[in-house]
Structures are given as structure tokens and as C-alpha cells.
């Protein structure tokens, strides 16, 4: 299954705020029922185990509706760790949707490459965003991550395979999800990566990182920050 270059509707800036918000609600449902937050929270557990602390700052790149940040806030509350949370998304609708959903974070509406070079956070996370990038931009993003993460960074993304493609194609239609999600979901998987893709892109970027398989049909790519 070669990597697709098909466009996703969500990447079209001409979409309405109402459609964008409806799609984000359905994506949050998909994330919840596929346990998408579990590898993120386990990653944070490893970060604080390596260096115990009372607070942690987290930047979520491509934060969308803020559901991952809400999961991180809950994680911090359960562990007694104060969380300084930031969402970054270029969509003009993302912040409004995230705030309406009660996301306890500050927001940056911008292209990620426009973030000030000296702006740094303890950890930088990125969930289901990398497959939106072409190979050259993803290599640039891999180099960007250690410059903005002090300690660790994490990419969580999909695995390109016919099994999740079929499950998402059928599931989004059976659950009558927003047409944007039904259209984009299978394309997201077709645009996603396999291990050989990650190995090649990490080597091209020249960064220290490793790709690890996580359920269900996903990859966790993790590396050290710039200190």
C-alpha cells in the first residue's frame, strides 16, 4: 500500500467553523474509543519517572480541539503535577473549539515553523498530525522538535495498512460521523507511515529518535529534547 498524496478536507482553510467543530467532536470520539491517549500518558509517566517534578510544560502541535491536552490535564491532576499546557494549531477555529470544550491551555494560532526559535517547553507532543505533512516537511519538523523540547518529544501517528483503513472506512459510516471524518479518516491512514518510512525519515533528519509500535495500528516516535 503506497503512501497516498490525496488531500484531506480538514486541511482546506475554506471549511466552515461549524463543519470543523463537528469533525473535531467526532475525531475526539474516535480517539477515545481507540485508546489514543494511553501511549501519550505512558510517555509522560516515563518523563516524570526520569526526573520527578511538581510541574511540567507541554506543547501540543496540531492540537485541534484540545482533547489530548484535556487528557494531559487529567493525568496531571491525578498525579499532583501542575501542568502548563499549550496548544498550537494554524486553524482559526481550533482555539475557539478547544476553549468551548473546557481545555485548560493557552493557545498559539500559527504555523508551527513560525514559532519563535527560543520558545521552549519541557515536552512537545504531536498526535495524528504528522501524516498531513509531505516527506520534506516532516523531515524539517523532526529537526524542529528538539529545538523546542527541553527534555523529550513524542509523535503519535497511524500505521498504513489495509486493516485499519477498512475499519475506519466502515466504522465512521456505521457511526454516522461527519462527512469530513468519513472522507478524511481512510485518507489519513493511506497517507500514514510504516516502520521503514520512519527509519528513513529519521535518518534523513539526522535526529536521535526511535519508532515504536503501539496499539491499535499506530507508531510512537520519541526522541530527546535539546536540553
BAFI-3210 file (N, C-alpha, C; in Angstrom, 3 decimals, decimal comma, padded with zeros to 6 digits):
// residues 227
n [1|2|3|4|5|6|7|8|9|10|11|12|13|14|15|16|17|18|19|20|21|22|23|24|25|26|27|28|29|30|31|32|33|34|35|36|37|38|39|40|41|42|43|44|45|46|47|48|49|50|51|52|53|54|55|56|57|58|59|60|61|62|63|64|65|66|67|68|69|70|71|72|73|74|75|76|77|78|79|80|81|82|83|84|85|86|87|88|89|90|91|92|93|94|95|96|97|98|99|100|101|102|103|104|105|106|107|108|109|110|111|112|113|114|115|116|117|118|119|120|121|122|123|124|125|126|127|128|129|130|131|132|133|134|135|136|137|138|139|140|141|142|143|144|145|146|147|148|149|150|151|152|153|154|155|156|157|158|159|160|161|162|163|164|165|166|167|168|169|170|171|172|173|174|175|176|177|178|179|180|181|182|183|184|185|186|187|188|189|190|191|192|193|194|195|196|197|198|199|200|201|202|203|204|205|206|207|208|209|210|211|212|213|214|215|216|217|218|219|220|221|222|223|224|225|226|227]
n.u [000,864|001,119|002,199|-000,325|-001,070|-003,337|-005,644|-006,818|-009,992|-010,116|-007,811|-008,319|-008,591|-010,932|-013,116|-016,082|-016,600|-018,506|-018,604|-015,956|-015,839|-017,743|-016,499|-014,192|-015,338|-016,225|-013,772|-012,591|-014,196|-013,437|-010,723|-011,038|-012,378|-010,514|-008,437|-006,452|-005,096|-003,616|-000,839|000,332|-000,018|001,426|003,949|004,346|004,398|006,852|008,568|008,330|009,114|011,780|012,757|011,662|009,191|007,325|005,854|005,066|005,662|003,883|003,662|001,344|001,400|-000,427|-002,905|-005,662|-008,906|-008,166|-008,395|-006,367|-004,812|-006,613|-006,705|-004,076|-004,166|-005,920|-004,351|-002,211|-003,592|-004,366|-001,917|-000,886|000,639|001,413|000,280|001,403|-000,044|-000,067|-001,506|-000,967|-001,999|-002,769|-005,280|-007,960|-010,176|-009,605|-008,744|-011,070|-012,882|-011,527|-011,437|-014,160|-014,710|-013,612|-010,828|-007,919|-005,750|-003,259|-003,051|-001,707|-002,125|-000,951|001,387|003,487|006,201|006,580|006,893|008,658|012,220|013,464|011,495|010,505|009,604|008,965|008,199|007,273|004,484|002,700|-000,022|-001,473|-000,990|001,317|001,032|-000,200|001,769|004,105|006,982|009,381|008,671|008,060|010,566|011,797|010,207|010,901|013,476|012,885|011,649|013,487|014,542|012,628|011,766|012,686|013,231|011,954|010,382|007,427|005,882|002,801|001,269|-000,503|-000,558|000,106|-001,989|-004,097|-005,975|-006,609|-007,450|-009,774|-011,328|-011,699|-012,926|-015,362|-016,287|-016,612|-018,713|-020,745|-021,164|-022,182|-020,672|-019,426|-019,352|-016,834|-015,078|-015,601|-014,683|-011,985|-010,815|-010,092|-008,283|-006,340|-005,113|-004,127|-002,256|-000,414|002,345|004,865|007,161|009,587|009,383|009,519|012,090|013,682|013,052|013,743|016,496|017,211|016,609|018,509|018,288|018,142|016,147|013,509|011,265|008,330|006,058|002,654|-000,492|-003,773|-002,551|-000,617|002,103|004,640|006,868|009,756|011,974|014,933|014,983|016,422|017,808]
n.v [-001,193|001,861|005,118|007,540|010,574|012,001|014,666|015,945|016,931|018,432|019,907|021,980|025,380|026,665|025,477|025,541|026,946|025,563|022,998|022,212|022,121|020,118|017,929|017,743|016,984|014,409|013,215|013,275|011,395|009,084|008,967|008,454|005,935|004,328|004,286|006,244|008,023|006,638|005,739|008,296|009,218|007,291|007,856|010,388|009,538|008,200|010,329|011,889|009,994|009,731|012,197|013,406|015,848|018,855|020,223|020,568|021,591|021,551|021,342|020,972|020,109|020,839|020,782|020,737|020,154|020,121|017,809|015,960|017,558|017,968|015,394|015,224|017,169|015,922|013,709|015,024|016,112|013,796|012,875|014,851|016,832|019,938|021,326|023,091|024,001|024,108|024,765|024,411|025,363|025,887|026,407|028,742|028,121|026,293|027,051|028,302|026,173|024,404|025,887|026,141|023,562|023,370|023,232|023,375|025,286|027,423|029,178|029,033|030,342|029,604|028,824|026,062|026,391|029,045|029,574|031,179|030,860|030,585|029,694|027,395|024,229|021,820|019,269|018,283|017,366|015,482|014,481|012,404|014,124|014,235|012,770|014,499|015,908|016,344|014,381|015,938|018,149|016,857|015,875|018,307|019,052|017,051|017,861|020,264|019,656|018,892|021,395|022,829|021,351|020,756|018,419|015,879|014,630|013,642|011,905|010,720|008,601|007,200|003,814|002,652|000,572|-002,037|-003,107|-001,241|000,800|-000,261|-000,677|001,944|003,154|001,728|001,987|004,767|005,334|003,590|004,647|007,016|009,379|012,746|013,921|014,930|013,539|010,878|010,957|011,871|010,113|007,402|008,349|009,540|007,272|006,084|007,997|007,694|006,136|003,534|001,344|001,369|003,796|005,645|005,022|005,791|008,559|009,624|009,098|010,733|013,216|013,357|013,163|012,070|009,425|007,000|004,668|003,152|000,484|000,814|-000,123|000,791|-000,288|001,809|004,223|005,241|007,766|008,811|011,093|012,713|015,955|019,242|019,938]
n.w [000,000|-001,172|-000,032|000,153|-001,624|-001,516|-000,817|002,327|003,560|005,882|005,866|004,226|004,213|003,655|004,824|006,861|010,159|011,666|010,449|010,866|013,690|014,216|013,019|014,626|017,066|016,437|015,833|018,339|019,611|018,169|018,950|021,646|021,762|020,584|022,337|022,172|023,790|025,635|025,038|025,040|027,702|029,071|028,085|029,297|031,942|031,934|031,482|033,853|035,684|035,079|035,804|038,586|039,408|040,254|038,434|034,921|031,588|028,558|025,090|022,544|019,288|016,403|017,649|017,371|018,520|021,172|022,733|023,465|025,133|027,199|028,204|029,147|031,152|032,958|033,623|034,957|037,153|038,527|039,397|040,916|039,726|038,494|035,478|032,728|030,022|026,460|023,326|019,848|016,734|013,347|012,405|012,328|013,793|015,753|018,396|019,434|019,490|021,214|023,609|024,114|024,768|027,203|027,541|029,441|028,662|027,163|024,018|020,694|017,648|014,728|012,074|012,665|012,107|012,374|015,019|017,641|017,680|020,196|021,893|024,256|025,704|028,298|027,329|024,016|022,186|019,676|018,010|015,608|013,487|011,923|009,554|007,841|006,624|003,929|002,877|002,920|004,486|006,855|007,604|008,137|010,315|012,168|012,750|013,914|016,319|018,554|019,042|020,336|022,463|025,757|027,230|026,273|023,269|021,432|018,821|017,800|015,588|012,735|011,373|008,182|006,597|005,303|007,073|009,318|007,591|006,405|008,704|009,666|007,454|007,375|010,030|010,560|008,927|009,802|012,330|011,626|011,323|010,913|007,523|006,768|008,419|007,698|005,094|005,380|007,222|006,186|004,232|005,847|006,968|004,660|003,996|005,941|007,804|007,600|009,377|007,916|006,617|008,731|009,741|007,574|007,325|009,821|009,774|007,608|008,676|010,639|013,416|016,856|017,530|017,954|016,493|017,641|017,844|018,661|020,046|018,777|015,752|015,366|015,488|017,720|017,920|019,324|020,941|022,355|023,946|023,394|025,645]
ca.u [000,000|001,981|001,681|-001,191|-000,904|-004,681|-005,859|-007,859|-010,876|-009,821|-006,688|-008,817|-008,961|-012,245|-014,187|-016,772|-016,338|-019,447|-018,145|-014,695|-016,147|-018,413|-015,479|-013,342|-016,071|-016,195|-012,396|-012,389|-014,839|-012,551|-009,548|-011,417|-012,715|-009,326|-007,438|-005,352|-004,359|-002,843|000,617|000,741|000,070|002,553|005,138|004,507|004,830|008,293|009,270|008,397|009,885|013,191|013,095|010,465|008,992|005,995|005,153|005,604|005,074|003,613|003,139|000,728|001,455|-001,591|-003,712|-007,062|-009,900|-007,622|-008,741|-005,158|-004,432|-007,524|-006,232|-002,863|-004,590|-006,426|-003,177|-001,510|-004,412|-004,318|-000,579|-000,471|001,642|000,844|000,538|001,377|-000,398|-000,142|-001,912|-000,548|-002,718|-002,894|-006,679|-008,550|-011,295|-009,182|-008,746|-012,438|-013,468|-010,856|-011,872|-015,558|-014,712|-013,019|-009,410|-007,181|-004,484|-003,083|-003,134|-000,928|-002,690|000,151|002,127|004,471|007,537|006,646|007,140|009,955|013,253|013,798|010,322|010,769|008,697|009,591|007,954|006,433|003,754|002,059|-000,836|-002,259|-000,724|002,472|000,665|-000,638|002,952|004,877|008,213|010,358|008,206|008,185|011,985|012,006|009,535|011,717|014,599|012,296|011,187|014,457|014,856|011,567|011,551|013,853|013,508|011,560|009,290|006,711|004,913|001,925|000,574|-001,141|000,185|-000,524|-002,287|-005,477|-006,897|-007,196|-008,152|-011,114|-012,062|-012,091|-013,899|-016,660|-016,716|-017,093|-020,020|-021,709|-021,455|-022,732|-019,841|-019,459|-018,775|-015,418|-014,356|-015,738|-013,801|-010,584|-010,276|-009,322|-007,163|-005,299|-004,377|-003,395|-001,161|000,410|003,704|005,301|008,447|010,660|009,244|010,056|013,545|014,279|012,862|014,569|017,892|017,392|016,590|019,718|017,959|018,099|014,749|013,167|009,847|007,858|004,692|001,692|-001,848|-004,017|-002,024|-000,043|003,523|005,110|008,243|010,162|013,380|015,318|014,967|017,712|018,437]
ca.v [000,000|003,043|006,275|008,379|012,028|012,590|015,773|015,806|018,094|019,247|020,798|023,063|026,507|027,173|024,791|026,396|026,667|024,549|021,697|021,920|021,747|018,819|016,923|017,587|016,202|013,006|012,739|013,010|010,107|008,050|008,883|007,854|004,513|003,593|004,406|007,003|008,805|005,774|005,868|009,645|009,315|006,442|008,652|011,386|008,816|007,950|011,611|012,298|008,984|010,025|013,392|013,817|017,292|019,279|020,839|020,234|022,354|020,669|021,937|020,020|020,648|020,329|020,419|020,530|020,536|020,132|016,632|015,399|018,426|017,683|014,136|015,531|017,881|014,915|012,960|015,831|016,222|012,516|012,663|016,003|017,577|021,101|021,274|024,344|023,407|024,989|024,181|025,133|024,909|027,020|026,660|029,832|027,622|025,319|027,602|028,521|024,878|023,867|026,623|025,793|022,227|023,444|022,853|024,280|025,537|028,634|028,793|029,726|030,115|029,920|027,711|025,640|026,886|030,455|029,699|031,794|029,844|030,390|029,258|026,012|023,569|020,597|018,236|018,623|016,195|015,671|013,306|012,304|015,322|014,076|012,247|015,615|016,545|015,595|013,872|017,005|018,953|016,040|015,911|019,617|019,003|016,226|018,704|021,349|019,185|019,036|022,797|023,409|020,485|020,700|017,077|014,815|014,905|012,434|011,899|009,555|008,649|005,984|002,841|002,472|-000,853|-002,184|-003,451|-000,020|001,540|-000,839|-000,440|003,354|003,407|001,182|002,482|006,152|005,338|002,944|005,565|008,223|010,521|013,881|013,554|015,250|012,453|009,687|011,148|012,047|009,021|006,452|009,029|009,685|006,012|005,912|008,966|007,442|005,625|002,240|001,477|001,751|005,238|006,369|004,830|006,612|009,982|009,975|009,135|011,919|014,391|013,360|013,349|010,869|009,057|005,626|004,410|002,015|000,083|000,861|-000,486|-000,156|000,075|003,155|004,362|006,281|008,152|009,572|011,478|013,649|017,376|019,890|020,240]
ca.w [000,000|-001,222|000,691|-000,668|-001,616|-001,586|000,107|003,342|003,592|007,057|005,569|003,382|005,064|003,286|005,546|007,823|011,570|012,145|009,972|011,537|015,074|014,197|012,729|015,803|018,066|016,027|015,982|019,765|019,877|017,642|019,814|022,930|021,653|020,152|023,408|021,581|024,790|026,519|024,849|025,428|029,160|029,484|027,775|030,359|033,146|031,823|031,628|035,261|036,409|034,848|036,602|039,336|039,493|040,681|037,311|033,609|030,492|027,414|023,862|021,621|017,920|015,688|018,814|017,009|019,507|022,521|023,533|024,062|026,251|028,319|028,786|029,907|032,365|033,877|034,090|035,951|038,363|039,237|039,941|041,707|038,963|037,820|034,035|031,963|028,736|025,309|022,060|018,649|015,555|012,429|012,086|013,112|014,587|016,758|019,753|019,891|019,813|022,398|024,787|024,364|025,361|028,539|027,535|030,331|027,980|026,373|022,617|019,676|016,324|013,812|011,507|013,667|011,783|012,743|016,456|017,910|017,885|021,608|022,662|024,600|026,637|028,810|026,320|022,875|021,723|018,376|017,774|014,377|012,693|011,041|008,233|006,999|006,052|002,951|003,466|003,157|005,623|008,061|007,982|008,767|011,612|013,058|013,206|014,712|017,636|019,648|019,320|021,156|023,628|026,638|027,739|025,356|022,335|021,042|017,727|017,708|014,305|012,246|010,577|006,881|006,415|004,839|008,167|009,890|006,543|006,286|009,951|009,736|006,393|007,767|011,344|010,510|008,257|010,683|013,430|011,006|011,668|009,980|006,222|006,716|009,087|006,856|003,930|005,739|008,027|005,367|003,588|006,864|007,067|003,398|003,998|007,124|007,669|008,090|010,067|007,003|006,371|009,881|009,792|006,516|007,586|010,984|009,315|006,772|009,556|011,447|014,829|017,684|017,742|017,596|016,241|018,426|017,525|019,760|019,647|017,699|014,435|015,421|015,793|018,635|017,571|020,513|020,972|023,419|023,672|023,204|026,924]
c.u [000,897|001,342|000,901|-000,796|-002,258|-004,851|-006,974|-008,678|-010,514|-008,672|-007,086|-009,264|-010,334|-013,394|-014,801|-016,418|-017,253|-019,016|-016,867|-014,962|-016,820|-017,417|-014,576|-014,050|-016,047|-014,782|-012,067|-013,023|-013,968|-011,312|-009,871|-011,653|-011,540|-008,166|-006,208|-004,517|-003,419|-001,338|001,145|000,940|001,182|003,882|005,392|004,922|006,332|009,094|009,406|009,101|011,383|013,649|011,839|010,397|007,575|005,192|005,825|004,899|005,013|003,066|002,595|000,666|000,348|-002,652|-005,190|-008,019|-009,446|-007,894|-007,512|-004,702|-005,348|-007,135|-004,977|-003,210|-005,122|-005,322|-002,449|-002,280|-004,353|-002,979|-000,071|000,625|000,950|001,237|000,368|001,195|-000,557|-000,600|-001,439|-001,294|-002,903|-004,348|-007,228|-009,677|-010,850|-009,273|-010,171|-013,107|-012,854|-011,308|-013,328|-015,684|-014,017|-011,566|-008,609|-005,789|-004,468|-002,836|-002,251|-001,546|-001,657|000,616|003,243|005,850|007,676|006,871|008,547|011,006|013,567|012,664|010,448|009,817|009,381|009,415|007,088|005,784|003,053|001,294|-001,645|-002,162|000,329|002,081|000,117|000,543|003,559|006,232|009,196|009,958|008,310|009,635|012,315|011,382|010,335|012,922|014,115|012,038|012,243|014,811|013,804|011,206|012,827|014,241|013,198|010,514|008,701|005,781|004,111|001,182|000,188|-000,158|-000,582|-000,722|-003,758|-006,454|-007,455|-007,922|-009,588|-011,951|-012,546|-013,124|-015,283|-017,173|-017,263|-018,455|-021,094|-022,118|-022,006|-021,973|-019,909|-018,809|-017,285|-014,594|-014,426|-014,835|-012,342|-009,986|-009,497|-008,130|-006,014|-004,458|-003,564|-002,207|-000,129|001,667|003,823|006,671|009,553|010,589|009,875|011,578|014,238|014,199|013,670|016,040|018,163|017,428|017,846|019,464|017,992|016,637|014,572|011,663|009,463|006,403|003,825|000,317|-002,753|-003,490|-001,494|001,444|003,731|006,571|008,700|011,639|013,666|015,199|016,371|018,403|018,161]
c.v [001,239|004,221|007,189|009,843|012,735|013,656|015,450|017,088|019,014|020,211|021,975|024,224|027,082|026,487|025,723|026,008|025,561|023,147|021,269|021,437|020,380|017,696|016,683|016,794|014,712|012,421|012,451|011,674|008,961|007,869|008,170|006,359|003,676|003,746|005,190|007,750|007,950|005,859|007,255|009,730|008,421|007,140|009,681|010,731|008,556|009,231|011,994|011,251|009,250|011,244|013,861|015,336|017,583|019,892|020,427|021,106|021,466|021,500|020,817|020,670|020,001|019,907|020,233|021,031|020,448|018,882|015,986|016,243|018,215|016,366|014,358|016,259|016,894|014,061|013,736|015,935|014,938|012,301|013,829|016,814|018,734|021,074|022,659|023,939|024,465|024,196|025,052|024,528|026,111|027,322|027,808|029,352|026,754|025,870|027,762|027,214|024,314|024,576|026,307|024,433|022,196|023,041|023,833|024,581|026,936|028,229|029,657|029,367|030,572|028,648|027,343|026,213|028,386|030,660|030,229|030,733|029,571|029,894|027,768|025,539|022,299|019,453|018,818|017,327|016,525|014,397|013,408|013,571|015,062|013,592|013,331|016,239|015,693|015,244|014,985|017,854|018,163|015,963|017,234|019,651|018,167|017,006|019,824|020,901|019,333|020,482|023,455|022,555|020,448|019,262|015,971|015,340|013,577|012,729|010,608|009,643|007,246|005,079|002,580|000,983|-000,990|-002,496|-002,180|000,817|001,052|-000,548|001,002|003,677|002,940|001,819|003,888|006,242|004,679|003,857|006,902|009,478|011,574|013,476|013,874|014,124|011,178|009,763|011,107|010,851|008,004|007,099|009,213|008,424|005,769|006,864|008,662|006,644|004,178|002,411|001,928|003,233|006,027|006,232|005,721|008,097|010,450|010,056|010,376|013,193|014,486|013,618|012,013|010,552|007,588|005,507|003,109|001,750|000,188|000,491|000,738|000,386|001,510|003,090|005,486|006,538|009,151|009,902|012,453|015,096|017,940|020,278|021,649]
c.w [000,000|-000,490|-000,249|-000,561|-001,727|-000,506|001,098|003,400|004,752|006,821|004,680|004,268|004,750|004,005|006,597|009,256|012,086|011,706|010,679|012,967|015,136|013,933|013,931|016,900|017,717|016,135|017,437|020,157|019,382|018,511|021,121|022,798|021,146|021,152|022,944|022,621|025,628|026,278|025,194|026,935|029,710|029,192|028,870|031,674|033,100|032,006|033,098|036,119|036,266|035,628|037,315|039,452|039,952|039,549|036,014|032,575|029,252|026,259|022,990|020,245|017,089|016,679|018,507|018,069|020,951|023,342|024,159|025,245|027,449|029,001|029,624|031,201|033,399|034,456|035,192|037,253|039,178|039,921|040,777|041,044|038,252|036,345|033,413|030,499|027,646|024,092|020,919|017,464|014,637|012,079|012,932|014,017|015,758|018,172|020,264|020,280|021,089|023,668|025,136|025,012|026,713|028,610|028,388|029,774|027,394|024,924|021,740|018,328|015,300|013,141|012,487|013,386|012,031|014,234|016,692|018,223|019,352|022,475|022,959|025,693|027,140|027,817|025,210|022,392|020,407|018,060|016,487|013,516|011,624|009,652|007,299|006,229|004,949|003,558|003,811|004,356|006,914|008,530|008,677|010,164|012,609|013,580|014,121|016,154|018,734|019,968|020,205|022,366|024,468|026,959|026,733|024,379|021,859|019,869|017,828|016,380|013,856|011,499|009,289|006,591|006,051|005,968|008,829|008,851|006,439|007,523|010,040|008,665|006,824|009,055|011,305|009,833|009,125|011,833|012,939|011,427|010,576|008,661|006,099|007,323|008,255|005,632|004,343|006,464|007,213|004,660|004,583|006,976|005,800|003,290|005,086|006,773|008,117|008,739|009,122|006,635|007,502|009,959|008,765|006,845|008,783|010,580|008,473|007,619|010,405|012,922|015,545|017,998|017,421|017,440|016,947|018,077|018,765|019,210|019,642|016,373|014,408|015,705|016,798|018,293|018,638|020,451|022,098|022,971|023,570|024,491|027,404]
res [x|x|x|x|x|x|x|x|x|x|x|x|x|x|x|x|x|x|x|x|x|x|x|x|x|x|x|x|x|x|x|x|x|x|x|x|x|x|x|x|x|x|x|x|x|x|x|x|x|x|x|x|x|x|x|x|x|x|x|x|x|x|x|x|x|x|x|x|x|x|x|x|x|x|x|x|x|x|x|x|x|x|x|x|x|x|x|x|x|x|x|x|x|x|x|x|x|x|x|x|x|x|x|x|x|x|x|x|x|x|x|x|x|x|x|x|x|x|x|x|x|x|x|x|x|x|x|x|x|x|x|x|x|x|x|x|x|x|x|x|x|x|x|x|x|x|x|x|x|x|x|x|x|x|x|x|x|x|x|x|x|x|x|x|x|x|x|x|x|x|x|x|x|x|x|x|x|x|x|x|x|x|x|x|x|x|x|x|x|x|x|x|x|x|x|x|x|x|x|x|x|x|x|x|x|x|x|x|x|x|x|x|x|x|x|x|x|x|x|x|x|x|x|x|x|x|x]
***
